[in-house]
Amino acid sequence: MAMMNPCTVYLFHGQGGVCFNMTQMDQISELNTEDFTVAVEPGVTRKTLNNFLRGSGLWFPVDPGADASLCGMAATAASGTNAVRYGTMRQNVLNLRVVLPDGKVLHTAGQNRRPRKSAAGYHLTGLFVGSEGTLGIITQATLRLHGIPEATVAAVCAFSTVKAAVDTVSLFSFSIPEFLDDVMMGACNRYSGLNYPELPTLFLEFHGSEHSVGEQVQATGEIVKSNGGSDFAWAREQEARNQLWTARHNAWEERNPTTDTRQRVAMCASLSPRKLHPTFLLQGYSTDVCVPISRLPEILLETKKDMLESKLTGPIVGHVGDGNFHCLLIHNPADEGGRVAEFAKRLGRRALAMDGTCTGEHGVGLGKRQLLREEVGEVALSTMRQIKAALDPKNLMNPGKVL
């Protein structure tokens, strides 16, 4: 790895292990504005790239809600609020440079290649996107960029029920819809000092030309009204839109990474009806699933019921345009950890029973290995193990994860 910028290697004793810190590998290279592509190293984050692109008319829209490493986002097949319009990392990674377990350097689409599509051989780029670090170390990602839309408008509208809000989403396909239940809206209000109605709510964003956005807004307003939604609260200027979405993200994510515990505790306080223990015992547990959009109202209602019956505290939020939603559970692991884990398993199996997946964004990791087996079956799982054994016969890369 001498030809790359320096990375830090940490050695762990006990069970053993090596951890690579590649935050200093922070080069943005090979920007091609005419071809809408850019190559980045692991230390480049989403916000860093978009700041670098300022003034070019281009941006990278995949937004998992955190200022994550772009190569890390490729490794986890990240997506987020904009995925329904611009796709996930799977649709926006064109090539990867990967260091394999034996030290060889692989360019998944060929060295310096960046075509929008290819029918040449196996899709190795797709193999490594979402591999969760089990097959190799990604040291560069070539990404697809998008033009900044001419016009962007955001809106908020509330509904009396979860079903009314989610049913509304299935009737239009031209906005970026984000669902927040009544609990999350309460957290947003208390944590960010807002005064939105504490009801099931849709955050909507419209991108396009001035004319097309106007048409989208009008059509969406008619649909929302017919489903009993409230009048829109609009945000047209960048600052107003940022305030709206920042409230959404801050309801879970800490504002300052250097004070992680305090900020997470502040979030816990905004959600939990209980008083905080002075030693900050409350923790957050986040899990997600994804189902066909036609099954989304059903699974949301069943999940809400399950959460109430399990006496668990936490909101439900979702990128409902593609059927993906998250449960963010606030709990004391000493007396609720078991109930939270069982709830997460039930949620995953509920999604599988509705022809969905046990995780739309968060990945398998350690916690959903059994659910992966139930989802894909033994033949598919065996095929994955064969691929893992072929690339990593000594099981060096994230052993025990996924498989």
BAZATOR-474613 format. One line per 8 residues: number of its first residue (from 1); their letters; for each residue x, y, z of C-alpha. Coordinates in steps of 0.02 Angstrom, whole numbers, plus 32768, in hexadecimal, padded with zeros to 4 digits. Layout:
N
NUM) a) X/Y/Z  ...
***
This chain:
403
1) mammnpct) 8000/8000/8000  8099/8071/7FED  8050/80CA/7F55  7FC0/810E/7FBC  7FB7/8196/803E  7FE0/815A/80ED  7F66/80F7/8154  7F76/80C4/820A
9) vylfhgqg) 7F77/800D/823D  7F40/7FD9/82EA  7F69/7F2E/8332  7EF4/7EDE/83B1  7F26/7E58/842D  7EB9/7DD8/8485  7E4F/7D93/83F8  7EC2/7DE7/837B
17) gvcfnmtq) 7E9B/7E5E/82EF  7ED8/7EEE/8285  7E79/7F92/8268  7EA4/8008/81D9  7E83/80C2/81F4  7E7E/810F/8145  7E3F/81BC/8173  7EE3/8209/8135
25) mdqiseln) 7EC6/81BE/8089  7E5F/8255/805A  7E85/827C/7FA4  7DFE/82AC/7F27  7E41/8282/7E7B  7E0C/826C/7DC8  7D79/82E4/7DC9  7D2A/82E0/7D1C
33) tedftvav) 7CA1/8363/7D16  7C71/8339/7C62  7C5A/8281/7C8D  7C0D/82A0/7D3A  7C8D/8230/7D95  7D0B/8243/7E22  7D83/81D0/7E7E  7D98/81DE/7F3B
41) epgvtrkt) 7E01/818A/7FC2  7DBA/8145/8067  7DDC/81E3/80CC  7D67/824B/805E  7CBB/8261/80A9  7C17/828C/8054  7C16/8341/808E  7CCE/8358/8062
49) lnnflrgs) 7CAC/831F/7FB0  7C14/838F/7F9A  7C74/8424/7FDE  7CFF/83FE/7F61  7C7E/83F7/7ED5  7C32/849F/7F03  7C2C/850E/7E6A  7C3A/847D/7DF0
57) glwfpvdp) 7B7E/8465/7DDD  7B92/83B1/7E1B  7B71/8356/7EBE  7B70/82A8/7F0A  7ABF/828B/7F4B  7AC9/81E8/7FAE  7AA6/8221/8060  7AA1/81A2/80EF
65) gadaslcg) 7A84/822F/816B  7B37/8235/81A9  7BD6/827F/8162  7C18/81D2/813C  7CB2/8199/80DD  7C82/817C/8027  7CE8/80DC/801D  7C95/80A2/80BE
73) maataasg) 7BEE/80CB/806F  7C1F/805C/7FDC  7C51/7FCF/8052  7BA6/7FD6/80A8  7B3C/7FFB/800D  7AFE/8098/8062  7A67/80F9/8027  79F1/816F/8082
81) tnavrygt) 7976/81FA/8062  79A1/8219/7FAB  79AA/8164/7F72  78FB/815E/7F29  792F/81E1/7EA8  79EB/81CB/7E92  7A07/8116/7EC4  7A72/80C7/7F4C
89) mrqnvlnl) 7B2E/80AE/7F4D  7B11/8014/7EE1  7AD6/8083/7E53  7B59/810B/7E6E  7BFE/80AC/7E7D  7C52/8091/7DD4  7CF8/8044/7E09  7D57/8014/7EA7
97) rvvlpdgk) 7E0D/7FFC/7ED1  7E16/7F71/7F51  7EA7/7F24/7FB0  7E80/7E6B/7FBB  7EAE/7DFF/8051  7F4A/7DBE/7FF8  7F87/7E70/7FD8  7F5D/7E78/7F20
105) vlhtagqn) 7F0A/7F17/7EE0  7E68/7EFD/7E7F  7E14/7F7F/7E11  7D64/7F39/7E08  7D38/7F86/7D5F  7DEB/7F8F/7D1D  7E6F/8011/7D44  7E35/80C3/7D1F
113) rrprksaa) 7D90/8085/7CD3  7CF5/80EE/7CF3  7C6D/80C6/7C75  7BB6/80DC/7CA8  7B94/8027/7C7B  7BEF/7F8A/7C45  7BC5/7ED7/7C11  7C79/7E9B/7C24
121) gyhltglf) 7C89/7E07/7C9A  7C49/7DF3/7D4A  7C0F/7E90/7DA6  7C9D/7E96/7E24  7C74/7F48/7E59  7BC8/7F0F/7E8F  7C17/7E7E/7EEE  7C7E/7EF3/7F5C
129) vgsegtlg) 7BF8/7F78/7F74  7B9F/7F3D/8011  7C20/7EB8/803E  7C33/7F09/80EB  7CF1/7EF7/80EC  7CEE/7E3A/80DD  7D44/7E2B/8033  7DC7/7EB5/802E
137) iitqatlr) 7DF7/7F67/805B  7DB1/7FEE/7FE8  7E39/8071/7FCB  7DE5/80D6/7F40  7D36/80E8/7EFA  7D06/8132/7E52  7C5B/8180/7E65  7BD2/81BE/7DF4
145) lhgipeat) 7BA6/8275/7E0F  7B01/82CD/7DE9  7AD3/837B/7DAF  7A93/83F0/7E36  79D9/8409/7E11  79A4/84B3/7DD2  791D/84BF/7E58  7904/846A/7F01
153) vaavcafs) 786E/847C/7F73  784D/8424/8018  77A8/8410/8074  775F/83C5/8113  76AE/8383/8126  765B/8325/81B5  75D7/829C/81B4  7560/825A/8237
161) tvkaavdt) 759C/81A5/8224  7636/8143/81ED  75CF/80EB/8168  7595/818E/8119  7647/81D0/810F  7692/8133/80C3  7600/8114/804D  761F/81C2/8009
169) vslfsfsi) 76D2/8197/7FD9  769B/8107/7F69  7637/8181/7EFE  76C9/81EA/7EC0  777A/81C5/7E85  77C8/826E/7E61  77F9/82AC/7F0F  7875/8272/7F92
177) peflddvm) 7805/823D/8024  783D/8223/80D7  77C4/81E0/815B  77CD/820F/8214  7750/81CB/8291  7704/822F/831F  778E/81FC/8399  7817/8239/8325
185) mgacnrys) 77BE/82DD/8305  77B6/82F7/83C1  7871/82D5/83CD  7895/834F/833F  782F/83D6/8395  787F/83C0/8440  7931/83A6/8405  7936/842D/837E
193) glnypelp) 78BC/84AA/83C9  7836/8499/8342  7778/8497/834A  773C/841E/82C5  769C/83BB/82EA  76C9/831A/8344  7672/82AC/82C4  76AA/8231/823D
201) tlflefhg) 7703/82A3/81C3  7750/82A3/8116  77E9/830A/80EA  77E9/8322/802D  786D/836A/7FB9  7857/8391/7F01  78E8/83A1/7E84  78E7/83D9/7DCF
209) sehsvgeq) 78CB/8471/7D62  7862/8501/7DA2  77D2/84C9/7D33  77DB/8410/7D5F  77E9/8433/7E19  774F/84A1/7E0E  76EF/8415/7DBC  772C/8396/7E3D
217) vqatgeiv) 76FB/8406/7ECE  764C/8423/7E88  762D/8369/7E66  7670/8337/7F11  7605/83B8/7F69  7568/8371/7F1A  7598/82BF/7F4D  75C1/82F3/8000
225) ksnggsdf) 751D/8351/8011  74B8/82BD/7FD0  7509/824F/8056  74E1/82C6/80E4  758E/8315/80F4  75AA/83C1/813C  75DD/845A/80DA  7695/845B/80A9
233) awareqea) 7718/84B9/810D  778F/84EF/8081  784A/850B/807E  788E/8550/7FDB  7930/85A4/800F  79CC/853C/8034  79D5/8575/80E9  791F/8549/810B
241) rnqlwtar) 7933/849D/80B9  79CF/847B/811E  7974/84A8/81BF  78E9/8430/8194  795C/839C/816B  79D6/83C4/81F8  7947/83B2/8273  7925/8306/822A
249) hnaweern) 79DA/82CD/8236  79FD/831A/82E1  796E/82B9/832E  79E1/8222/832E  7A91/8255/8300  7B04/82B3/8375  7B31/8363/833F  7BE5/835B/837E
257) pttdtrqr) 7C45/82B7/8372  7CBA/82EF/83FE  7C27/82F0/8478  7BD3/8253/843A  7B94/8217/84E4  7B46/82BD/8515  7AF1/82D6/846E  7AAD/8226/8469
265) vamcasls) 7A6E/823D/851B  7A19/82DE/84E4  79C3/827C/845C  7991/81F6/84DA  7947/827C/8549  78DF/82C0/84BA  7895/8215/8498  788D/81BC/853E
273) prklhptf) 77FF/81DA/85BA  7872/81A2/8645  78F2/8209/86A1  79A5/81EC/866C  7A12/8188/86E3  7AA4/81F3/871C  7B1F/8175/86D1  7ACC/8183/8626
281) llqgystd) 7A91/80CF/8618  7A18/80EF/858A  7A55/80BE/84DE  7A14/80C5/842D  79F5/802B/83C2  79D2/8045/8309  7991/7FC1/8293  7943/7FC4/81E5
289) vcvpisrl) 78E4/7F5B/8167  78A2/7F76/80B7  7804/7F31/8065  77A8/7F49/7FC1  774E/7FF0/7FC9  76A4/7F9B/7FBF  76C7/7F46/8066  770C/7FE1/80BD
297) peilletk) 766A/801C/8112  764A/7F6E/8156  76F8/7F53/819F  7700/8001/81EA  765B/7FE8/8246  768F/7F3C/8285  7739/7F7C/82BC  76ED/800F/8318
305) kdmleskl) 7678/7F98/8372  7708/7F21/839D  776E/7FB0/83E5  76E0/7FEA/8454  76B8/7F3A/8490  7770/7F1D/84B4  7773/7FBD/851C  7807/7FFF/84B9
313) tgpivghv) 782A/80B7/849A  7860/80FB/83F2  7829/8148/834E  7812/8100/82A1  785B/815E/820E  7865/8127/815A  78A2/8148/80AB  77F5/8112/8078
321) gdgnfhcl) 7809/8133/7FBF  7868/808F/7FB2  7814/8030/8040  78A1/8043/80BF  7887/8077/8174  78E5/807C/8219  78B7/805E/82CF  7922/80C3/8348
329) lihnpade) 790D/8077/83F4  7942/80CE/8495  7962/8050/851F  79C4/8020/85B8  7A26/7F86/8580  7A2B/7F43/8631  7970/7F24/8639  7931/7F39/8586
337) ggrvaefa) 79BD/7EF8/8516  796C/7E4E/8501  78C3/7E96/84D2  7914/7F0B/8454  7973/7E7C/8401  78D6/7E12/83F6  7874/7EA4/83AD  78FA/7EBA/8327
345) krlgrral) 78EF/7E02/82F8  7832/7E09/82ED  783F/7EA5/8281  78BA/7E50/820B  784E/7DB4/81FB  77B3/7E20/81E1  780A/7E72/814D  783D/7DCA/8106
353) amdgtctg) 778A/7D8B/8114  7756/7E21/80A9  77D3/7DF8/801E  7850/7E79/805E  78FF/7E79/80A5  7941/7E76/8157  79A9/7F11/8135  7998/7F98/80B1
361) ehgvglgk) 7A2C/8002/80EA  7A80/7FCF/818C  7ACA/7F2C/814F  7AD8/7E7F/819C  7B72/7E90/820C  7B65/7E19/829F  7AB1/7E34/82D4  7A54/7DFD/8238
369) rqllreev) 7AB7/7D65/81FE  7A29/7CEE/8226  79AD/7D5F/81CF  7A1D/7D62/8135  7A16/7CA4/8132  7958/7CA8/813C  7951/7D2E/80B5  79C0/7CE6/802C
377) gevalstm) 79BE/7C2C/8052  7A48/7BAB/8061  7A7B/7BA8/7FA9  7A97/7C64/7FA2  7AEF/7C64/804B  7B60/7BD5/8013  7B8B/7C36/7F76  7BBA/7CCE/7FDF
385) rqikaald) 7C29/7C60/804C  7C80/7C1B/7FB2  7CA5/7CCB/7F75  7CE6/7CFA/8022  7D56/7C5F/8027  7D9A/7C7F/7F78  7DCB/7D34/7F9D  7DF5/7D21/8056
393) pknlmnpg) 7E26/7C6A/8077  7E76/7C97/811F  7DDA/7CF6/8157  7E3D/7D94/817E  7DBC/7E18/814D  7D37/7E3C/81D1  7D2C/7D86/8209  7C82/7D56/824B
401) kvl) 7C27/7DE6/81F5  7B96/7DC8/817C  7BB4/7D0D/8162
***
